[in-house]
Amino acid sequence: MKQIGINTDYITLGQFLKLSDCISTGGQAKFFVVDTKIEVNGQAENRRGRKLVPQDVVTVEGFGQFEVVSS
């Protein structure tokens, strides 16, 4: 599991996808969450505005599993 560090209280799923190199630009997030199976803590998620906090586990089909951590 890869760890993605954030230095704020939370990060949106769209920002997270860019930070984790699943997408190259933030504009791709809208379409990516519709076309790709994404789970947050085992629950399906398709809202790019979903707030992620440290200790959340995100699974992105084709990219792997990530954990949000405080940096």
C-alpha positions, 0 to 999 in steps of 0.5 A: 500500500502506497502512502500519500502525505497531506499537510492539511486536515483533508484533501478532496478525492479529485486532488488526491487522484492527481497527487497519487499520479492516477491522473495528470490534471485536475480536470480529468477527475470528473471523468475518471471517477465516473469511468473507474472503480474507486473505493474509500474505506471499502465503500464505492465512491464517485464524488470527486469532492469527497473529503479524505482524511488521514487514515482513509484507505483509497483503492483505485482500480488499475492503480492500487491501494493508497493510505492518506497520512499526515505529513 
